[in-house]
Amino acid sequence: MRKTALAALLLATAACNQAPPAGNESNATAPAANGDLAAQKAKLAVIDMQVDTRFLTDEERQVVNLLIQASDVMSEIYRSQRDAKWRETRAAIAKDGDALKLEMYDRYFGPWDELDDKRAFWGNGAMPEGAGFYPADLTRDQFDAYLAANPGQKQALTSPYTVVVRDGEKLKAIPYSVAYKDELTRAADLLNKAAAITTNPSLKKFLTLRAKAFLTDDYFESELAWMDLKDTPIEVAIGPYEVYTDRLHGQKTAFESFVTLKDPEESAALAKYKRYLRDMEANLPVDEKYKNFQRGFESPIAVAEQVRGGGDNVPGVQTIAFNLPNDERVREAKGAKKVILSNVLGAKYDRILAPMAPLVLVPDQASLVAKKYMQLETLFHELSHSLGPGTITVGGQKTTVSEALRDQASALEEAKADVMGAWNILFMMEKGELPAAEKPQLFATYLAGTFRAMRFGVEEAHGQGAAMQYAYLKSKGAFAWDEKAGRYRIDNARFEAALRDLLRDMIVLQGNGDYDGVKAFMAKWAVLDDPAKRVIASMGSIPVDIRPVYPDKV
């Protein structure tokens, strides 16, 4: 999982009803005027990412440059996954001659503004919940009914690696290796070239197996090989991973890439925490039946600087860390790898979180917001993805949390990791690994991060989830609005108890595979009150997110 932007970055549920398909004029969203669009453009601070690559050998440099090219291919595929007719759409915008709209289209891989509740700035209608993975007019209820009536097709139609299309009155699944054959063939060729150059055995093995997987849709062996990467500064994740773009059923994986260079000293400094993973599982505030000791606990940790992103990693809110792979079989065998993107995280702290703190918290608590705890919350969020329910039993049938919760799964998993991350930092304070006296810094950074996420918009997954967290914790007295100061004041003792209660509620929902319960839980809490709206409105001069610009080659 990814899309972390503090432990307070959550991914919340998509709306229960299907969004109107593009082109449905009766339900059309009015396109944004250029003045509005210029204001939206200004919400992203453009950051020129200069990464130190002087330590790379000539061999490593060649490999990285090939991976940069492969990343660009991931972007080509992801454009189709967001909008199956993206070429026609982009050509029409270009024909209109509106340079700003074309720039924003390229920025977001579609005509929907990620920082304005996916509002269309060109054309009519909202972004289909199924994006480019399903027919644009297919609703969730229709898809569920079709699956129930055609159980023999369910495995193919719900596979993470197929596109669903209409075949007369029926639905048909097309494997990714067929739907994106040209692009994946080019990407595989680039990975094979890189594999031929590198003399690092583990990197060679991963790149070779991942190239093969692009053409077969079988990613298991290459995921295992990725977990075993070692003795190389090159940390690359490339392929179909996250399911956030699939808001209809929550199963289709989006192609993306992270080309990064590891910082060995920083990575070693954080690696000590992974030895506590089993103890963290035991420390969860739930009944034993909800704890999971079946997963692997290897969980490598890397701190790295990103030199290129591709696909789902490019448009919208920028990732500051990722926890992969998501395949539960790999997690049970080897755990999952956590990678913190230090240059992206640092840019967000300096340009966004630090300036926000005085607008959210009373002065004595605003000064406690710290980059140290932004990084720790990010790390422990990712570690927490390896904890809690995974393979479960629902109605006597063995399944996984992801399969049982479908389109609600990613939302709850990200929220769980957020809250569990803070809970596990508190556990590290109990163990003496972190100073217990710094709890106020943890809570201040956490709450400020929640507001950072809410600015993404209540229809955006991160913003919805952050609103849920805000309302739940506030109801428990974790913090209160100081009307005179026009800021919030944290109650440290109640904050800790509220985190425990919220974490317990979410783990139980996961462990029970309670789809309806998750929907009701999110609907109850993902609501902003007036003080929150006022604080967010006061942040107009602060960027909502960043737009990193990376060099085309190293």
Secondary structure, DSSP 8 states (H G I E B T S, - for coil): ----SSTT-------SS----TT-GGG------HHHHHHHHTTEEEEE-----TT--HHHHHHHHHHHHHHHHHHHHHHHHH-TTHHHHHHHHHHHT-HHHHHHHHHHTSSEETTTTTEESSSSS---TTTTTS-TT--HHHHHHHHHH-GGGHHHHT-TTEEEEEETTEEEEEEHHHHTHHHHHHHHHHHHHHHHH---HHHHHHHHHHHHHHHHS--HHHHHHHHT--S-SEEEEEEE---TT-TTTS----EEEEEEEE-HHHHHHHHGGGGGHHHHHHTSSS-GGG----S-----EEEEEEEEEEETTSSSS--SEEEE---HHHHHHH--EEEEEHHHHHHHIIIIIHHHHHHHB-HHHHTT--HHHHHHHHHHHHHHTTSS--EEEETTEEEEHHHHHGGGHHHHHHHHHHHHHHHHHHHHHHTTSS-GGGHHHHHHHHHHHHHHHHTT-TTSHHHHHHHHHHHHHHHTTSEEEETTTTEEEE-HHHHHHHHHHHHHHHHHHHHHT-HHHHHHHHHHH----HHHHHHHHTTTTS-SEEEEE--S--
